[in-house]
Amino acid sequence: MSVLLCFHAHPDDEVFLTGGVMRRAADAGHRVVLVVATDGARGEYPDGLLAPGESLAARRTKELEESARALGAARVVPFGYGDSGMAGTAGNHDPNAFTNADPSKVGARLAAVIEQERADVVTIYDAHGGYGHPDHVQVHRAGIHAERITGHDAVYEASSNRDHLMRLLSALPDTPDDVRPPDLETFGLPESELTTAVDVSTALAAKRAAMIGYESQIGDFGPMLNMPEEHLRAAFGVEWFRRRGLPPGLQETELPL
């Protein structure tokens, strides 16, 4: 049995970028560990969703647990940092926000989990955090510190294939605006910088189930759930990574589990 450890910024991030590799790893008999940095308390959510006295952080924690079950995670480790909110918002200045934590200390916490679990593969984010969210960038920074502490040689930056998205959007010119990523020119990484493309089409049902479980994030997931099956498969049937230390260029089709 190998161990896959995925480090994410908020509850729900695990679905988009690593939900497929998590489910496939679990189905193959491997242990999957999900580490989540923040409570997601600054996310937007539908009016009337929360029960009296229920906080968004508490709701997203419950949803995270449901998602973890759907994706096959054997353990969820919440670090409990405050959500920083989108770049340029007031939450960025909260001293308790994840973006203001010392990345070396966060990295030490992550390294401790990596070593405790004897993780074979670790996923973090690319340096831009996919699309510039402060918490995603911080995941990258902390992940690099953890890599240095542990000397781990199988650290993967989960990202999006910018060129693949551009091809899809060109082929589907009527794609609704709420499905199109913002700032596509800087979204994810160009294909030339990626090293690993994993076909996760067999795990799409689990990814969809995890999306459905995030009722608080239906604004993000709703447009995806309404996509035709073939479009969903084209958009999310492959998960993309850059393996740190490996020369750029697509050369892997699996994580080394």
Long-range contacts (C-beta under 8 A, 24 or more apart in sequence): 1-29, 1-30, 1-31, 2-30, 2-31, 2-120, 2-121, 2-257, 3-30, 3-31, 3-32, 3-33, 3-117, 3-118, 3-119, 3-120, 3-121, 4-30, 4-31, 4-32, 4-33, 4-119, 4-120, 4-121, 4-123, 4-255, 4-257, 5-32, 5-33, 5-34, 5-35, 5-113, 5-114, 5-117, 5-119, 5-121, 5-122, 5-123, 6-32, 6-33, 6-34, 6-35, 6-122, 6-123, 6-158, 7-35, 7-37, 7-110, 7-122, 7-123, 7-124, 7-139, 7-142, 7-143, 7-146, 8-34, 8-35, 8-36, 8-37, 8-139, 9-36, 9-37, 9-38, 9-98, 9-125, 9-129, 9-133, 9-135, 9-136, 9-138, 9-139, 10-36, 10-37, 10-38, 10-40, 10-43, 10-60, 10-83, 10-135, 11-36, 11-39, 11-40, 11-60, 11-61, 11-63, 11-64, 11-67, 11-214, 12-40, 12-43, 12-60, 12-63, 12-64, 12-67, 12-214, 12-217, 12-220, 12-221, 13-136, 14-67, 14-68, 14-71, 14-210, 15-67, 15-71, 15-207, 15-210, 15-211, 15-214, 15-221, 16-236, 17-123, 17-125, 17-130, 17-158, 17-159, 17-160, 17-239, 18-123, 18-158, 18-239, 19-67, 19-71, 19-200, 19-203, 19-206, 19-207, 19-210, 19-239, 20-198, 20-200, 20-201, 20-203, 20-204, 20-206, 20-207, 20-236, 20-237, 20-239, 21-123, 21-198, 21-200, 21-203, 21-239, 21-255, 22-71, 22-72, 22-73, 23-70, 23-71, 23-72, 23-200, 23-203, 23-206, 23-207, 24-198, 24-200, 24-202, 24-203, 25-72, 25-255, 25-257, 26-71, 26-72, 26-73, 26-74, 27-72, 27-203, 28-257, 30-257, 31-74, 31-75, 31-117, 32-71, 32-72, 32-73, 32-74, 32-75, 33-73, 33-74, 33-75, 33-76, 33-77, 33-113, 33-117, 33-119, 34-68, 34-71, 34-73, 34-75, 34-76, 34-77, 35-76, 35-77, 35-79, 35-110, 35-113, 36-64, 36-76, 36-77, 36-78, 36-79, 37-79, 37-81, 37-98, 37-106, 37-135, 37-138, 37-139, 37-142, 38-79, 38-80, 38-81, 38-82, 38-83, 38-84, 38-98, 38-135, 39-78, 39-80, 39-81, 39-82, 39-83, 40-83, 41-82, 41-83, 42-82, 42-83, 42-84, 42-85, 42-89, 42-91, 43-83, 43-216, 43-217, 44-219, 45-216, 45-217, 45-219, 46-215, 46-216, 46-218, 46-219, 49-215, 49-216, 56-216, 59-215, 59-216, 60-214, 60-216, 60-217, 63-213, 63-214, 63-215, 63-216, 63-217, 66-210, 66-213, 67-210, 67-213, 67-214, 70-206, 70-209, 70-210, 70-213, 71-206, 71-207, 71-210, 72-206, 75-117, 77-113, 79-106, 79-109, 81-106, 83-135, 84-133, 84-134, 84-135, 84-138, 85-134, 86-133, 86-134, 87-132, 87-133, 87-134, 92-134, 97-134, 98-134, 98-135, 98-138, 99-134, 99-135, 99-137, 99-138, 101-138, 101-142, 103-138, 103-141, 103-142, 103-144, 103-145, 104-142, 104-145, 106-138, 106-141, 106-142, 106-145, 107-141, 107-142, 107-143, 107-144, 107-145, 107-146, 107-148, 107-149, 108-145, 108-146, 108-149, 110-142, 110-143, 110-145, 110-146, 111-145, 111-146, 111-149, 111-150, 114-146, 114-150, 114-152, 115-150, 119-152, 120-154, 120-256, 120-257, 121-154, 121-156, 121-255, 121-256, 121-257, 122-146, 122-147, 122-152, 122-154, 122-155, 122-156, 123-155, 123-156, 123-157, 123-158, 123-241, 124-155, 124-156, 124-157, 124-158, 125-157, 125-158, 125-159, 126-157, 126-158, 126-159, 126-188, 126-189, 126-242, 127-157, 128-186, 130-159, 130-160, 130-187, 130-188, 131-181, 131-182, 131-183, 131-186, 131-187, 131-188, 132-183, 132-186, 147-244, 153-245, 154-243, 154-255, 154-256, 155-243, 155-244, 155-245, 156-196, 156-241, 156-242, 156-243, 156-244, 156-255, 157-189, 157-241, 157-242, 157-243, 157-244, 158-239, 158-240, 158-241, 159-188, 159-189, 159-194, 159-240, 159-241, 159-242, 160-187, 160-188, 160-189, 160-240, 161-188, 161-189, 161-191, 161-194, 161-197, 161-238, 161-240, 162-187, 162-188, 162-189, 162-190, 162-191, 163-190, 163-191, 163-192, 164-191, 164-238, 164-240, 165-235, 168-234, 168-235, 172-231, 176-223, 178-223, 179-223, 179-224, 179-227, 188-240, 189-240, 189-242, 191-250, 192-248, 192-249, 193-242, 193-248, 194-240, 194-241, 194-242, 194-248, 194-250, 195-241, 195-242, 195-243, 195-246, 195-247, 195-248, 195-249, 195-250, 195-251, 195-252, 196-240, 196-241, 196-242, 196-243, 196-250, 196-251, 196-252, 196-253, 196-254, 196-255, 197-238, 197-239, 197-240, 197-241, 197-250, 197-252, 197-253, 198-238, 198-239, 198-240, 198-241, 198-253, 198-254, 198-255, 199-237, 199-238, 199-253, 200-236, 200-237, 200-238, 200-239, 201-233, 201-237, 201-238, 204-232, 204-233, 204-236, 204-237, 207-236, 208-232
